[in-house]
Amino acid sequence: MVLPPGPAGDPAPHEGTPQREFRCGRSAWNAAALRLLDDTYTFVATGPRRHDDWAHDVRAVMHRTVTDPRGWIRLDGDAAADVRHTLPAYPFDPPAASGFPARLHPVDPDTAVGALAVMAEEWQGESTPVRTRPDRDALLADARTLLDRYGAGARHWTNATAATGRPDFVAAGLAGTRSHTFVTGAYVNGLDLFEDLGLIAVSADEVGVFWSIGAY
């Protein structure tokens, strides 16, 4: 997890510190992100929208060349990974902006909520998929809180191949979802990335990138 720096360039607070708890608690969005996605291998980040073709802005988020316009948290366990010296966007290997349309499909807001909620699952050995959890509605509510940030006029895309129809991501579960990959095929430090599910939210001012990654 990466937290933004504090006022006047103070370093980001460490996990478990009172400073971190305060900063995460002061925003409903931060709290929802932590509840829903902090326990899985998931990338969550928002950047400014600066281009008509928002794929350029999504690439900037994946390369970590922009920060959250509101100073809210990112979930990014690979931010300080050594491999980024050779693969700057790791764990991503995003195509050129011109290649995004071939790998993404639009989804309506309700379907986007379901796609985001199932990112709370593990890719392998998930014993309690979201559809069976007693807090299913709370997970969906957190996903809705995250996407509400981008406004009623936001548009959503996913790399899931099932999105050519109107899929029920919650019913299918994370492991039942196939996608056009955006992650690298490089084998790094004994870790192979083999599946991913992404969701992109685009407003007039921001792009949100939510990505669940399967690894072994």
C-alpha positions in Angstrom: 0.0 0.0 0.0 1.2 3.5 -0.8 -0.1 6.5 1.1 0.3 10.1 -0.2 2.7 12.4 1.6 1.3 14.6 4.3 1.3 18.4 4.5 4.4 20.2 3.5 5.9 17.1 1.9 5.9 15.0 5.1 6.7 11.3 4.3 3.8 8.9 3.8 2.7 7.3 7.1 3.5 3.7 7.7 0.8 1.1 8.0 -0.6 0.7 11.6 0.6 4.1 12.8 -1.8 6.6 14.3 -1.0 9.0 11.4 -2.0 6.5 8.9 -5.2 5.6 10.7 -6.2 9.2 10.9 -5.5 9.9 7.2 -7.3 6.8 6.1 -10.2 7.5 8.4 -10.8 11.0 7.2 -12.2 9.9 3.9 -15.1 7.5 3.2 -13.3 6.6 -0.1 -10.1 5.7 1.7 -11.9 3.5 4.2 -13.9 1.7 1.5 -10.7 1.0 -0.5 -9.0 -0.5 2.6 -12.0 -2.6 3.6 -12.6 -4.0 0.1 -9.2 -4.4 -1.4 -6.4 -4.1 1.0 -6.1 -7.9 1.6 -5.7 -9.0 -2.0 -3.1 -8.4 -4.7 -4.8 -5.4 -6.1 -3.7 -2.1 -7.6 -5.9 0.9 -6.9 -4.9 4.4 -8.1 -6.5 7.6 -9.5 -4.9 10.2 -11.7 -5.9 13.3 -13.5 -7.5 13.2 -16.9 -5.5 15.4 -19.3 -6.3 13.9 -22.7 -9.4 13.4 -24.8 -8.0 9.9 -25.4 -8.0 8.9 -21.7 -5.9 5.8 -22.4 -2.9 8.1 -22.2 -4.0 9.0 -18.7 -4.5 5.4 -17.6 -1.0 4.6 -18.9 0.4 7.4 -16.7 -1.4 5.9 -13.7 0.1 2.5 -14.4 3.6 4.0 -14.8 3.1 6.0 -11.5 4.1 9.2 -13.2 1.0 11.0 -11.7 -0.5 11.3 -8.2 -4.0 11.3 -7.0 -5.6 14.7 -7.7 -7.3 14.7 -4.3 -4.4 13.2 -2.3 -6.3 10.1 -1.4 -4.6 6.7 -0.9 -3.3 4.3 -3.5 -3.1 0.5 -3.0 0.2 -0.4 -4.7 2.3 -3.1 -3.2 4.8 -2.9 -6.1 5.5 0.8 -5.9 9.0 0.4 -4.5 9.8 -3.0 -6.1 13.3 -3.2 -7.6 11.9 -4.7 -10.8 10.5 -1.3 -11.7 14.0 -0.2 -12.6 13.7 -2.4 -15.7 9.9 -2.7 -15.9 8.7 0.7 -14.8 5.0 -0.2 -15.0 5.3 -3.5 -13.2 3.1 -5.5 -12.7 1.6 -4.0 -15.8 2.8 -4.2 -19.4 0.2 -1.9 -20.8 -0.2 -1.5 -24.6 0.2 1.8 -26.4 -2.9 4.0 -26.0 -3.9 2.9 -29.5 -4.1 -0.7 -28.3 -6.6 -0.1 -25.5 -9.8 -0.4 -27.5 -8.9 -4.0 -28.5 -8.5 -5.1 -24.9 -11.4 -3.2 -23.2 -15.1 -3.4 -23.2 -17.6 -0.8 -21.8 -19.8 -1.8 -18.9 -22.7 0.0 -17.2 -22.4 1.3 -13.7 -24.1 -1.6 -12.0 -21.9 -4.1 -13.8 -18.9 -2.1 -12.9 -19.8 -2.3 -9.2 -19.9 -6.1 -9.5 -16.6 -6.3 -11.3 -15.0 -4.2 -8.5 -16.6 -6.1 -5.7 -15.2 -9.5 -6.8 -11.7 -8.1 -6.6 -12.0 -8.8 -2.9 -11.6 -12.5 -3.8 -8.4 -14.4 -4.2 -7.6 -15.9 -7.6 -6.6 -19.3 -6.3 -8.2 -21.3 -3.5 -11.0 -18.8 -2.7 -13.2 -20.5 -0.1 -15.7 -17.7 0.3 -16.5 -16.0 -2.9 -18.3 -12.7 -2.6 -21.6 -14.2 -3.7 -21.7 -16.4 -0.6 -20.3 -14.0 2.0 -22.7 -12.7 4.8 -21.3 -9.2 4.1 -21.9 -9.3 0.4 -24.1 -6.2 0.4 -21.5 -4.3 2.4 -18.8 -5.3 -0.2 -21.0 -4.1 -3.0 -21.7 -0.9 -1.1 -17.9 -0.2 -0.7 -17.5 -0.8 -4.4 -20.2 1.6 -5.1 -18.6 4.2 -2.8 -15.3 3.9 -4.7 -17.0 4.4 -8.1 -19.3 7.2 -6.9 -16.1 9.3 -6.6 -16.1 9.7 -10.4 -19.6 11.0 -10.7 -22.9 10.0 -12.3 -21.5 10.8 -15.8 -18.5 8.5 -15.5 -17.9 5.8 -18.0 -16.5 2.4 -17.2 -14.4 -0.2 -19.0 -13.1 -3.7 -18.2 -10.7 -6.1 -19.8 -13.0 -9.0 -19.0 -14.0 -10.8 -22.2 -17.4 -11.6 -20.7 -18.2 -7.9 -20.8 -19.2 -8.1 -24.4 -22.6 -9.1 -22.9 -24.0 -8.1 -19.5 -22.2 -10.3 -17.1 -22.9 -10.9 -13.5 -19.4 -10.7 -12.1 -20.5 -11.5 -8.5 -22.2 -14.7 -9.6 -19.2 -15.8 -11.8 -16.6 -15.0 -9.2 -13.1 -13.8 -9.8 -11.7 -17.1 -10.9 -14.5 -17.6 -13.4 -13.6 -14.4 -15.2 -11.4 -14.4 -18.3 -9.8 -11.2 -19.6 -7.4 -9.6 -22.1 -4.3 -9.3 -20.1 -2.6 -6.0 -19.1 0.0 -7.5 -16.8 3.6 -8.5 -17.7 4.5 -12.0 -18.7 8.0 -11.6 -17.2 9.0 -14.1 -14.5 10.4 -12.0 -11.7 11.9 -13.3 -8.4 10.0 -16.6 -8.7 6.7 -14.9 -9.3 4.6 -15.5 -12.4 1.6 -13.3 -13.1 -1.0 -15.3 -14.9 -4.5 -13.7 -14.7 -5.9 -10.2 -14.1 -9.2 -8.4 -14.0 -9.2 -4.6 -14.4 -11.8 -1.8 -14.2 -11.2 1.7 -15.4 -13.5 4.6 -14.4 -13.3 7.8 -16.5 -14.8 11.2 -15.7 -14.2 14.6 -17.1 -11.4 15.2 -14.6 -10.1 11.9 -13.4 -9.3 8.3 -14.3 -9.5 5.5 -11.8 -7.6 2.3 -12.2 -8.6 -0.8 -10.2 -6.8 -4.1 -11.0 -6.8 -7.5 -9.4 -3.8 -9.7 -10.2 -3.4 -13.5 -9.9 0.1 -14.7 -9.2 2.0 -17.9 -8.3 
